[in-house]
């Protein structure tokens, strides 16, 4: 087999399927002769000419290598070249995560921009890898572009607290805080409007999730928390989230309640049904841990075993005085007297009776700052129409 290049001739002898690399040759002519049992070779065949072309090349125009993206998707724009002017056959575009795993692949036959459907994760790094194939069927070297993803954080929420005396609830006023922490406009940091928020109530070591990624359109919002502590501090922590899942720094609001004379019982949906009492209030508690005693051979005293479980029972009594009566003398001076009844805001005997009949799980709050969730039992003795004696017991339950 004789291979004739532009300026030289190479002879290769092989039994089967010889191969040759002639990338630097623009054109190559092939001639073949054979040998058999006879020692002389056959004449060379007529020359067959072929042309070797250059491999194509590609360039990733977008995303630019080293870019930081703030959008959830990435679009890829390519440039294609081939020395002999061969057209593009296919472009193979891959999105690879920071662990080296293929996330998504796209094959296209033109140079129109393509967009991956993958939602890019905040804080992640990705690689866009591309190789093209020319109309000759020759593939290019792979082009790479490394990108980071960092979404803007949402504006935090400003929180104000207003105490509702009648129900001992806290009214939280939420508004998007468009200023930075120092109170000045934060023009240096790009931020987005929040689309949801999470809210926690914190009393002592007890942290309760009240709202989890609750949708929010950014308009001023009023939230009623029906169960803050009646004594000591109640804190609320709110974190806002953007559409892309980025979170703001937490914002905290604190209310320090001054112990009063009221006891509150809440039940129903969102703890919206409540009664309260305060006159001549006495409160007692009975905390107890489950335990058992076992006799053992050879021991003078039994063995005490204590369970992890325990119980708490809170009881009390109060005089129900929802009204106050006062005697007033007529201005005519004749001494005629009559009663004027004014309400002090406490629950009536009827209110408490209906509450006992309809209550499911109850939240009990007293002036010690205790909050006990449990089952309520109670009794009322009433000698007069407006007043009565109320005795209650709350046994902690879930």
MILUMLUM-982740 format. One record per residue (C-alpha): residue number from 0; x negated, y, z. Coordinates in nm, 2 decimals, padded with zeros to 4 digits. Layout:
// residues N
{sese = NUM	px = X	py = Y	pz = Z} $
...
END
This chain:
// residues 398
{sese = 0	px = 00.00	py = 00.00	pz = 00.00} $
{sese = 1	px = -00.15	py = 00.33	pz = -00.11} $
{sese = 2	px = -00.02	py = 00.65	pz = 00.03} $
{sese = 3	px = -00.13	py = 00.96	pz = -00.16} $
{sese = 4	px = -00.11	py = 01.30	pz = 00.02} $
{sese = 5	px = -00.18	py = 01.64	pz = -00.11} $
{sese = 6	px = -00.56	py = 01.61	pz = -00.11} $
{sese = 7	px = -00.64	py = 01.25	pz = 00.00} $
{sese = 8	px = -00.54	py = 00.89	pz = -00.05} $
{sese = 9	px = -00.50	py = 00.65	pz = 00.24} $
{sese = 10	px = -00.48	py = 00.27	pz = 00.19} $
{sese = 11	px = -00.30	py = 00.06	pz = 00.45} $
{sese = 12	px = -00.29	py = -00.32	pz = 00.45} $
{sese = 13	px = -00.02	py = -00.48	pz = 00.65} $
{sese = 14	px = 00.18	py = -00.80	pz = 00.65} $
{sese = 15	px = 00.52	py = -00.65	pz = 00.73} $
{sese = 16	px = 00.67	py = -00.30	pz = 00.75} $
{sese = 17	px = 00.37	py = -00.07	pz = 00.78} $
{sese = 18	px = 00.44	py = 00.27	pz = 00.93} $
{sese = 19	px = 00.26	py = 00.61	pz = 00.88} $
{sese = 20	px = 00.29	py = 00.95	pz = 01.04} $
{sese = 21	px = 00.24	py = 01.23	pz = 00.79} $
{sese = 22	px = 00.40	py = 01.52	pz = 00.97} $
{sese = 23	px = 00.14	py = 01.76	pz = 00.83} $
{sese = 24	px = 00.20	py = 01.66	pz = 00.47} $
{sese = 25	px = 00.46	py = 01.85	pz = 00.28} $
{sese = 26	px = 00.50	py = 01.58	pz = 00.02} $
{sese = 27	px = 00.39	py = 01.22	pz = 00.00} $
{sese = 28	px = 00.39	py = 00.97	pz = -00.29} $
{sese = 29	px = 00.41	py = 00.59	pz = -00.23} $
{sese = 30	px = 00.26	py = 00.31	pz = -00.45} $
{sese = 31	px = 00.28	py = -00.05	pz = -00.36} $
{sese = 32	px = 00.08	py = -00.36	pz = -00.47} $
{sese = 33	px = 00.10	py = -00.71	pz = -00.34} $
{sese = 34	px = -00.13	py = -01.00	pz = -00.30} $
{sese = 35	px = -00.04	py = -01.37	pz = -00.29} $
{sese = 36	px = -00.24	py = -01.70	pz = -00.32} $
{sese = 37	px = -00.43	py = -01.55	pz = -00.60} $
{sese = 38	px = -00.71	py = -01.33	pz = -00.47} $
{sese = 39	px = -00.65	py = -01.04	pz = -00.70} $
{sese = 40	px = -00.38	py = -00.79	pz = -00.61} $
{sese = 41	px = -00.10	py = -00.70	pz = -00.84} $
{sese = 42	px = -00.10	py = -00.37	pz = -01.02} $
{sese = 43	px = 00.03	py = -00.07	pz = -00.83} $
{sese = 44	px = 00.39	py = 00.02	pz = -00.87} $
{sese = 45	px = 00.52	py = 00.34	pz = -01.00} $
{sese = 46	px = 00.48	py = 00.63	pz = -00.75} $
{sese = 47	px = 00.77	py = 00.71	pz = -00.53} $
{sese = 48	px = 00.76	py = 01.06	pz = -00.39} $
{sese = 49	px = 00.92	py = 01.18	pz = -00.06} $
{sese = 50	px = 00.90	py = 01.50	pz = 00.14} $
{sese = 51	px = 00.84	py = 01.53	pz = 00.52} $
{sese = 52	px = 01.02	py = 01.83	pz = 00.68} $
{sese = 53	px = 00.96	py = 02.01	pz = 01.01} $
{sese = 54	px = 01.16	py = 01.93	pz = 01.32} $
{sese = 55	px = 01.42	py = 02.20	pz = 01.41} $
{sese = 56	px = 01.40	py = 02.42	pz = 01.71} $
{sese = 57	px = 01.66	py = 02.58	pz = 01.94} $
{sese = 58	px = 01.67	py = 02.86	pz = 02.20} $
{sese = 59	px = 01.92	py = 02.91	pz = 02.48} $
{sese = 60	px = 02.02	py = 03.28	pz = 02.46} $
{sese = 61	px = 02.27	py = 03.26	pz = 02.75} $
{sese = 62	px = 02.25	py = 03.18	pz = 03.03} $
{sese = 63	px = 01.90	py = 03.34	pz = 03.05} $
{sese = 64	px = 01.65	py = 03.13	pz = 03.23} $
{sese = 65	px = 01.64	py = 03.23	pz = 03.60} $
{sese = 66	px = 01.98	py = 03.40	pz = 03.59} $
{sese = 67	px = 02.20	py = 03.42	pz = 03.90} $
{sese = 68	px = 02.57	py = 03.37	pz = 03.81} $
{sese = 69	px = 02.86	py = 03.52	pz = 04.00} $
{sese = 70	px = 03.13	py = 03.35	pz = 03.80} $
{sese = 71	px = 03.27	py = 02.99	pz = 03.84} $
{sese = 72	px = 03.19	py = 02.88	pz = 03.48} $
{sese = 73	px = 02.89	py = 02.91	pz = 03.25} $
{sese = 74	px = 02.90	py = 02.98	pz = 02.87} $
{sese = 75	px = 02.61	py = 02.87	pz = 02.65} $
{sese = 76	px = 02.50	py = 03.06	pz = 02.34} $
{sese = 77	px = 02.23	py = 02.90	pz = 02.11} $
{sese = 78	px = 01.99	py = 03.01	pz = 01.84} $
{sese = 79	px = 01.88	py = 02.75	pz = 01.58} $
{sese = 80	px = 01.59	py = 02.74	pz = 01.34} $
{sese = 81	px = 01.45	py = 02.49	pz = 01.08} $
{sese = 82	px = 01.15	py = 02.58	pz = 00.86} $
{sese = 83	px = 01.30	py = 02.44	pz = 00.54} $
{sese = 84	px = 01.64	py = 02.59	pz = 00.60} $
{sese = 85	px = 01.82	py = 02.27	pz = 00.68} $
{sese = 86	px = 02.16	py = 02.33	pz = 00.84} $
{sese = 87	px = 02.25	py = 02.23	pz = 01.20} $
{sese = 88	px = 02.41	py = 01.89	pz = 01.23} $
{sese = 89	px = 02.48	py = 01.87	pz = 01.60} $
{sese = 90	px = 02.39	py = 02.04	pz = 01.92} $
{sese = 91	px = 02.39	py = 01.84	pz = 02.24} $
{sese = 92	px = 02.44	py = 02.06	pz = 02.55} $
{sese = 93	px = 02.42	py = 01.92	pz = 02.91} $
{sese = 94	px = 02.48	py = 02.07	pz = 03.25} $
{sese = 95	px = 02.27	py = 01.90	pz = 03.52} $
{sese = 96	px = 02.30	py = 01.96	pz = 03.90} $
{sese = 97	px = 02.02	py = 02.02	pz = 04.14} $
{sese = 98	px = 01.99	py = 01.65	pz = 04.22} $
{sese = 99	px = 01.92	py = 01.58	pz = 03.85} $
{sese = 100	px = 02.26	py = 01.42	pz = 03.78} $
{sese = 101	px = 02.45	py = 01.49	pz = 03.46} $
{sese = 102	px = 02.76	py = 01.69	pz = 03.54} $
{sese = 103	px = 02.90	py = 01.76	pz = 03.20} $
{sese = 104	px = 02.80	py = 01.72	pz = 02.83} $
{sese = 105	px = 02.92	py = 01.89	pz = 02.52} $
{sese = 106	px = 02.85	py = 01.81	pz = 02.15} $
{sese = 107	px = 02.92	py = 02.08	pz = 01.89} $
{sese = 108	px = 02.85	py = 02.12	pz = 01.52} $
{sese = 109	px = 02.82	py = 02.50	pz = 01.51} $
{sese = 110	px = 02.66	py = 02.78	pz = 01.70} $
{sese = 111	px = 02.97	py = 02.92	pz = 01.85} $
{sese = 112	px = 02.94	py = 02.98	pz = 02.23} $
{sese = 113	px = 03.07	py = 02.69	pz = 02.44} $
{sese = 114	px = 03.19	py = 02.70	pz = 02.80} $
{sese = 115	px = 03.16	py = 02.41	pz = 03.05} $
{sese = 116	px = 03.48	py = 02.32	pz = 03.23} $
{sese = 117	px = 03.29	py = 02.24	pz = 03.55} $
{sese = 118	px = 03.36	py = 02.48	pz = 03.84} $
{sese = 119	px = 03.02	py = 02.58	pz = 03.96} $
{sese = 120	px = 02.96	py = 02.54	pz = 04.33} $
{sese = 121	px = 02.86	py = 02.85	pz = 04.53} $
{sese = 122	px = 02.49	py = 02.84	pz = 04.64} $
{sese = 123	px = 02.41	py = 02.56	pz = 04.39} $
{sese = 124	px = 02.14	py = 02.54	pz = 04.12} $
{sese = 125	px = 02.20	py = 02.40	pz = 03.78} $
{sese = 126	px = 02.00	py = 02.33	pz = 03.46} $
{sese = 127	px = 02.13	py = 02.38	pz = 03.11} $
{sese = 128	px = 01.95	py = 02.14	pz = 02.87} $
{sese = 129	px = 01.99	py = 02.16	pz = 02.49} $
{sese = 130	px = 01.86	py = 01.97	pz = 02.19} $
{sese = 131	px = 01.97	py = 02.01	pz = 01.83} $
{sese = 132	px = 01.97	py = 01.77	pz = 01.53} $
{sese = 133	px = 01.91	py = 01.91	pz = 01.18} $
{sese = 134	px = 02.09	py = 01.79	pz = 00.87} $
{sese = 135	px = 01.78	py = 01.57	pz = 00.80} $
{sese = 136	px = 01.86	py = 01.38	pz = 01.12} $
{sese = 137	px = 01.55	py = 01.51	pz = 01.30} $
{sese = 138	px = 01.59	py = 01.61	pz = 01.67} $
{sese = 139	px = 01.43	py = 01.91	pz = 01.83} $
{sese = 140	px = 01.24	py = 01.94	pz = 02.16} $
{sese = 141	px = 01.47	py = 02.00	pz = 02.46} $
{sese = 142	px = 01.53	py = 02.36	pz = 02.56} $
{sese = 143	px = 01.60	py = 02.43	pz = 02.93} $
{sese = 144	px = 01.75	py = 02.72	pz = 03.13} $
{sese = 145	px = 01.76	py = 02.71	pz = 03.51} $
{sese = 146	px = 02.04	py = 02.91	pz = 03.68} $
{sese = 147	px = 02.15	py = 02.98	pz = 04.04} $
{sese = 148	px = 02.51	py = 03.04	pz = 04.15} $
{sese = 149	px = 02.60	py = 03.30	pz = 04.42} $
{sese = 150	px = 02.95	py = 03.43	pz = 04.44} $
{sese = 151	px = 03.03	py = 03.77	pz = 04.60} $
{sese = 152	px = 03.16	py = 03.74	pz = 04.95} $
{sese = 153	px = 03.51	py = 03.88	pz = 05.02} $
{sese = 154	px = 03.58	py = 04.19	pz = 05.23} $
{sese = 155	px = 03.64	py = 04.10	pz = 05.59} $
{sese = 156	px = 03.96	py = 04.18	pz = 05.77} $
{sese = 157	px = 04.01	py = 04.45	pz = 06.03} $
{sese = 158	px = 04.22	py = 04.34	pz = 06.32} $
{sese = 159	px = 04.43	py = 04.54	pz = 06.57} $
{sese = 160	px = 04.62	py = 04.40	pz = 06.87} $
{sese = 161	px = 04.95	py = 04.53	pz = 07.01} $
{sese = 162	px = 05.09	py = 04.37	pz = 07.32} $
{sese = 163	px = 05.47	py = 04.28	pz = 07.32} $
{sese = 164	px = 05.58	py = 04.31	pz = 07.68} $
{sese = 165	px = 05.92	py = 04.15	pz = 07.65} $
{sese = 166	px = 05.79	py = 03.82	pz = 07.51} $
{sese = 167	px = 05.42	py = 03.84	pz = 07.62} $
{sese = 168	px = 05.33	py = 03.80	pz = 07.25} $
{sese = 169	px = 05.04	py = 03.96	pz = 07.07} $
{sese = 170	px = 05.11	py = 04.14	pz = 06.74} $
{sese = 171	px = 04.80	py = 04.13	pz = 06.52} $
{sese = 172	px = 04.77	py = 04.39	pz = 06.25} $
{sese = 173	px = 04.55	py = 04.27	pz = 05.96} $
{sese = 174	px = 04.41	py = 04.49	pz = 05.69} $
{sese = 175	px = 04.12	py = 04.45	pz = 05.44} $
{sese = 176	px = 03.82	py = 04.63	pz = 05.57} $
{sese = 177	px = 03.67	py = 04.81	pz = 05.27} $
{sese = 178	px = 03.38	py = 04.95	pz = 05.47} $
{sese = 179	px = 03.06	py = 04.80	pz = 05.59} $
{sese = 180	px = 02.98	py = 04.72	pz = 05.95} $
{sese = 181	px = 02.85	py = 05.06	pz = 06.03} $
{sese = 182	px = 03.17	py = 05.22	pz = 05.90} $
{sese = 183	px = 03.03	py = 05.36	pz = 05.58} $
{sese = 184	px = 03.12	py = 05.26	pz = 05.23} $
{sese = 185	px = 02.92	py = 04.95	pz = 05.14} $
{sese = 186	px = 02.83	py = 05.05	pz = 04.78} $
{sese = 187	px = 02.52	py = 04.83	pz = 04.77} $
{sese = 188	px = 02.68	py = 04.49	pz = 04.81} $
{sese = 189	px = 02.93	py = 04.36	pz = 04.55} $
{sese = 190	px = 03.24	py = 04.22	pz = 04.73} $
{sese = 191	px = 03.57	py = 04.08	pz = 04.62} $
{sese = 192	px = 03.93	py = 04.11	pz = 04.76} $
{sese = 193	px = 04.02	py = 03.82	pz = 04.98} $
{sese = 194	px = 04.28	py = 03.57	pz = 04.87} $
{sese = 195	px = 04.32	py = 03.37	pz = 05.19} $
{sese = 196	px = 04.22	py = 03.37	pz = 05.56} $
{sese = 197	px = 04.18	py = 03.15	pz = 05.86} $
{sese = 198	px = 04.27	py = 03.26	pz = 06.21} $
{sese = 199	px = 04.17	py = 03.11	pz = 06.54} $
{sese = 200	px = 04.29	py = 03.19	pz = 06.90} $
{sese = 201	px = 04.02	py = 03.15	pz = 07.16} $
{sese = 202	px = 04.10	py = 03.14	pz = 07.54} $
{sese = 203	px = 03.81	py = 03.03	pz = 07.75} $
{sese = 204	px = 03.66	py = 02.72	pz = 07.59} $
{sese = 205	px = 03.98	py = 02.64	pz = 07.41} $
{sese = 206	px = 03.97	py = 02.72	pz = 07.03} $
{sese = 207	px = 04.29	py = 02.68	pz = 06.84} $
{sese = 208	px = 04.34	py = 02.71	pz = 06.46} $
{sese = 209	px = 04.65	py = 02.91	pz = 06.39} $
{sese = 210	px = 04.62	py = 02.96	pz = 06.01} $
{sese = 211	px = 04.41	py = 02.76	pz = 05.78} $
{sese = 212	px = 04.33	py = 02.92	pz = 05.44} $
{sese = 213	px = 04.66	py = 03.10	pz = 05.45} $
{sese = 214	px = 04.73	py = 03.29	pz = 05.12} $
{sese = 215	px = 04.68	py = 03.66	pz = 05.14} $
{sese = 216	px = 04.73	py = 03.93	pz = 04.87} $
{sese = 217	px = 04.52	py = 04.18	pz = 05.06} $
{sese = 218	px = 04.82	py = 04.39	pz = 05.17} $
{sese = 219	px = 04.85	py = 04.49	pz = 05.53} $
{sese = 220	px = 04.98	py = 04.20	pz = 05.73} $
{sese = 221	px = 05.15	py = 04.16	pz = 06.07} $
{sese = 222	px = 05.11	py = 03.83	pz = 06.25} $
{sese = 223	px = 05.29	py = 03.75	pz = 06.58} $
{sese = 224	px = 05.10	py = 03.52	pz = 06.82} $
{sese = 225	px = 05.35	py = 03.41	pz = 07.08} $
{sese = 226	px = 05.11	py = 03.23	pz = 07.32} $
{sese = 227	px = 04.82	py = 03.45	pz = 07.43} $
{sese = 228	px = 04.70	py = 03.42	pz = 07.79} $
{sese = 229	px = 04.89	py = 03.63	pz = 08.05} $
{sese = 230	px = 04.57	py = 03.70	pz = 08.25} $
{sese = 231	px = 04.21	py = 03.74	pz = 08.13} $
{sese = 232	px = 04.09	py = 03.76	pz = 07.77} $
{sese = 233	px = 04.24	py = 03.62	pz = 07.46} $
{sese = 234	px = 04.02	py = 03.65	pz = 07.15} $
{sese = 235	px = 04.12	py = 03.61	pz = 06.78} $
{sese = 236	px = 03.87	py = 03.53	pz = 06.51} $
{sese = 237	px = 03.95	py = 03.57	pz = 06.14} $
{sese = 238	px = 03.75	py = 03.48	pz = 05.84} $
{sese = 239	px = 03.86	py = 03.57	pz = 05.49} $
{sese = 240	px = 03.80	py = 03.37	pz = 05.17} $
{sese = 241	px = 03.77	py = 03.46	pz = 04.80} $
{sese = 242	px = 03.91	py = 03.27	pz = 04.51} $
{sese = 243	px = 03.57	py = 03.10	pz = 04.47} $
{sese = 244	px = 03.57	py = 02.98	pz = 04.83} $
{sese = 245	px = 03.31	py = 03.23	pz = 04.97} $
{sese = 246	px = 03.37	py = 03.34	pz = 05.32} $
{sese = 247	px = 03.33	py = 03.67	pz = 05.50} $
{sese = 248	px = 03.16	py = 03.72	pz = 05.83} $
{sese = 249	px = 03.40	py = 03.65	pz = 06.12} $
{sese = 250	px = 03.59	py = 03.95	pz = 06.26} $
{sese = 251	px = 03.69	py = 03.93	pz = 06.63} $
{sese = 252	px = 03.97	py = 04.11	pz = 06.82} $
{sese = 253	px = 04.00	py = 04.09	pz = 07.20} $
{sese = 254	px = 04.29	py = 04.17	pz = 07.44} $
{sese = 255	px = 04.24	py = 04.17	pz = 07.82} $
{sese = 256	px = 04.58	py = 04.10	pz = 07.98} $
{sese = 257	px = 04.65	py = 04.24	pz = 08.32} $
{sese = 258	px = 04.82	py = 03.99	pz = 08.54} $
{sese = 259	px = 05.19	py = 04.08	pz = 08.59} $
{sese = 260	px = 05.48	py = 03.92	pz = 08.78} $
{sese = 261	px = 05.63	py = 03.73	pz = 08.49} $
{sese = 262	px = 05.64	py = 03.36	pz = 08.41} $
{sese = 263	px = 05.72	py = 03.27	pz = 08.04} $
{sese = 264	px = 05.85	py = 02.95	pz = 07.89} $
{sese = 265	px = 05.83	py = 02.91	pz = 07.51} $
{sese = 266	px = 05.96	py = 02.64	pz = 07.28} $
{sese = 267	px = 06.11	py = 02.59	pz = 06.93} $
{sese = 268	px = 05.96	py = 02.66	pz = 06.58} $
{sese = 269	px = 05.65	py = 02.88	pz = 06.61} $
{sese = 270	px = 05.73	py = 02.89	pz = 06.99} $
{sese = 271	px = 05.98	py = 03.16	pz = 06.90} $
{sese = 272	px = 06.24	py = 03.08	pz = 07.17} $
{sese = 273	px = 06.15	py = 03.21	pz = 07.51} $
{sese = 274	px = 06.28	py = 03.30	pz = 07.86} $
{sese = 275	px = 06.10	py = 03.48	pz = 08.15} $
{sese = 276	px = 06.14	py = 03.51	pz = 08.52} $
{sese = 277	px = 05.96	py = 03.70	pz = 08.79} $
{sese = 278	px = 06.15	py = 03.78	pz = 09.11} $
{sese = 279	px = 06.03	py = 03.60	pz = 09.44} $
{sese = 280	px = 05.82	py = 03.37	pz = 09.23} $
{sese = 281	px = 05.63	py = 03.09	pz = 09.39} $
{sese = 282	px = 05.41	py = 02.85	pz = 09.19} $
{sese = 283	px = 05.24	py = 02.52	pz = 09.28} $
{sese = 284	px = 05.04	py = 02.27	pz = 09.08} $
{sese = 285	px = 04.96	py = 01.91	pz = 09.12} $
{sese = 286	px = 04.66	py = 01.79	pz = 08.91} $
{sese = 287	px = 04.61	py = 01.41	pz = 08.92} $
{sese = 288	px = 04.38	py = 01.16	pz = 08.76} $
{sese = 289	px = 04.48	py = 00.80	pz = 08.69} $
{sese = 290	px = 04.30	py = 00.56	pz = 08.93} $
{sese = 291	px = 04.34	py = 00.21	pz = 09.07} $
{sese = 292	px = 04.20	py = 00.02	pz = 09.37} $
{sese = 293	px = 04.08	py = -00.34	pz = 09.35} $
{sese = 294	px = 03.99	py = -00.58	pz = 09.63} $
{sese = 295	px = 03.67	py = -00.77	pz = 09.57} $
{sese = 296	px = 03.53	py = -01.07	pz = 09.76} $
{sese = 297	px = 03.25	py = -00.98	pz = 09.99} $
{sese = 298	px = 03.34	py = -00.61	pz = 10.01} $
{sese = 299	px = 03.49	py = -00.45	pz = 10.32} $
{sese = 300	px = 03.65	py = -00.17	pz = 10.11} $
{sese = 301	px = 03.82	py = -00.18	pz = 09.77} $
{sese = 302	px = 03.66	py = -00.08	pz = 09.45} $
{sese = 303	px = 03.80	py = 00.25	pz = 09.30} $
{sese = 304	px = 03.83	py = 00.27	pz = 08.92} $
{sese = 305	px = 03.91	py = 00.60	pz = 08.75} $
{sese = 306	px = 04.05	py = 00.65	pz = 08.41} $
{sese = 307	px = 03.97	py = 00.92	pz = 08.17} $
{sese = 308	px = 04.33	py = 01.02	pz = 08.16} $
{sese = 309	px = 04.48	py = 01.26	pz = 08.40} $
{sese = 310	px = 04.80	py = 01.46	pz = 08.45} $
{sese = 311	px = 04.90	py = 01.81	pz = 08.55} $
{sese = 312	px = 05.23	py = 01.90	pz = 08.71} $
{sese = 313	px = 05.32	py = 02.27	pz = 08.76} $
{sese = 314	px = 05.63	py = 02.36	pz = 08.96} $
{sese = 315	px = 05.78	py = 02.68	pz = 09.09} $
{sese = 316	px = 06.09	py = 02.86	pz = 09.19} $
{sese = 317	px = 06.22	py = 03.21	pz = 09.15} $
{sese = 318	px = 06.53	py = 03.42	pz = 09.20} $
{sese = 319	px = 06.69	py = 03.51	pz = 08.87} $
{sese = 320	px = 06.76	py = 03.88	pz = 08.88} $
{sese = 321	px = 06.83	py = 03.99	pz = 08.53} $
{sese = 322	px = 07.02	py = 04.31	pz = 08.65} $
{sese = 323	px = 06.97	py = 04.57	pz = 08.91} $
{sese = 324	px = 07.28	py = 04.74	pz = 09.07} $
{sese = 325	px = 07.29	py = 05.09	pz = 09.22} $
{sese = 326	px = 07.56	py = 05.29	pz = 09.38} $
{sese = 327	px = 07.65	py = 05.63	pz = 09.24} $
{sese = 328	px = 07.87	py = 05.90	pz = 09.39} $
{sese = 329	px = 08.11	py = 06.10	pz = 09.16} $
{sese = 330	px = 08.03	py = 06.46	pz = 09.10} $
{sese = 331	px = 08.37	py = 06.57	pz = 09.22} $
{sese = 332	px = 08.25	py = 06.53	pz = 09.58} $
{sese = 333	px = 08.54	py = 06.31	pz = 09.68} $
{sese = 334	px = 08.30	py = 06.03	pz = 09.76} $
{sese = 335	px = 08.43	py = 05.79	pz = 09.51} $
{sese = 336	px = 08.16	py = 05.53	pz = 09.44} $
{sese = 337	px = 08.11	py = 05.28	pz = 09.16} $
{sese = 338	px = 07.83	py = 05.05	pz = 09.05} $
{sese = 339	px = 07.60	py = 05.11	pz = 08.75} $
{sese = 340	px = 07.43	py = 04.80	pz = 08.62} $
{sese = 341	px = 07.10	py = 04.83	pz = 08.45} $
{sese = 342	px = 06.90	py = 04.54	pz = 08.30} $
{sese = 343	px = 06.53	py = 04.47	pz = 08.40} $
{sese = 344	px = 06.47	py = 04.26	pz = 08.09} $
{sese = 345	px = 06.46	py = 03.92	pz = 08.27} $
{sese = 346	px = 06.65	py = 03.61	pz = 08.14} $
{sese = 347	px = 07.00	py = 03.55	pz = 08.26} $
{sese = 348	px = 07.13	py = 03.23	pz = 08.42} $
{sese = 349	px = 07.30	py = 03.15	pz = 08.09} $
{sese = 350	px = 06.98	py = 03.21	pz = 07.90} $
{sese = 351	px = 06.79	py = 02.96	pz = 08.12} $
{sese = 352	px = 07.07	py = 02.70	pz = 08.10} $
{sese = 353	px = 07.07	py = 02.71	pz = 07.72} $
{sese = 354	px = 06.69	py = 02.70	pz = 07.72} $
{sese = 355	px = 06.68	py = 02.39	pz = 07.94} $
{sese = 356	px = 06.94	py = 02.22	pz = 07.72} $
{sese = 357	px = 06.76	py = 02.29	pz = 07.39} $
{sese = 358	px = 06.39	py = 02.29	pz = 07.48} $
{sese = 359	px = 06.16	py = 02.03	pz = 07.33} $
{sese = 360	px = 05.79	py = 02.07	pz = 07.40} $
{sese = 361	px = 05.74	py = 02.38	pz = 07.62} $
{sese = 362	px = 05.45	py = 02.61	pz = 07.67} $
{sese = 363	px = 05.44	py = 02.74	pz = 08.02} $
{sese = 364	px = 05.24	py = 03.06	pz = 08.10} $
{sese = 365	px = 05.20	py = 03.21	pz = 08.44} $
{sese = 366	px = 05.02	py = 03.50	pz = 08.61} $
{sese = 367	px = 04.72	py = 03.29	pz = 08.69} $
{sese = 368	px = 04.64	py = 03.27	pz = 08.32} $
{sese = 369	px = 04.74	py = 02.91	pz = 08.29} $
{sese = 370	px = 04.90	py = 02.77	pz = 07.98} $
{sese = 371	px = 05.05	py = 02.43	pz = 08.01} $
{sese = 372	px = 05.21	py = 02.24	pz = 07.73} $
{sese = 373	px = 05.46	py = 01.98	pz = 07.84} $
{sese = 374	px = 05.81	py = 01.87	pz = 07.93} $
{sese = 375	px = 06.03	py = 02.10	pz = 08.13} $
{sese = 376	px = 06.29	py = 02.01	pz = 08.39} $
{sese = 377	px = 06.47	py = 02.25	pz = 08.61} $
{sese = 378	px = 06.78	py = 02.33	pz = 08.81} $
{sese = 379	px = 06.98	py = 02.65	pz = 08.88} $
{sese = 380	px = 07.19	py = 02.73	pz = 09.18} $
{sese = 381	px = 07.39	py = 03.05	pz = 09.14} $
{sese = 382	px = 07.60	py = 03.21	pz = 09.41} $
{sese = 383	px = 07.67	py = 03.53	pz = 09.22} $
{sese = 384	px = 07.75	py = 03.60	pz = 08.86} $
{sese = 385	px = 07.42	py = 03.76	pz = 08.77} $
{sese = 386	px = 07.17	py = 03.61	pz = 09.00} $
{sese = 387	px = 07.06	py = 03.25	pz = 09.09} $
{sese = 388	px = 06.78	py = 03.03	pz = 09.21} $
{sese = 389	px = 06.58	py = 02.86	pz = 08.95} $
{sese = 390	px = 06.35	py = 02.56	pz = 09.03} $
{sese = 391	px = 06.13	py = 02.41	pz = 08.76} $
{sese = 392	px = 05.87	py = 02.15	pz = 08.69} $
{sese = 393	px = 05.64	py = 02.12	pz = 08.39} $
{sese = 394	px = 05.46	py = 01.80	pz = 08.33} $
{sese = 395	px = 05.17	py = 01.83	pz = 08.09} $
{sese = 396	px = 05.22	py = 01.64	pz = 07.77} $
{sese = 397	px = 05.14	py = 01.64	pz = 07.40} $
END
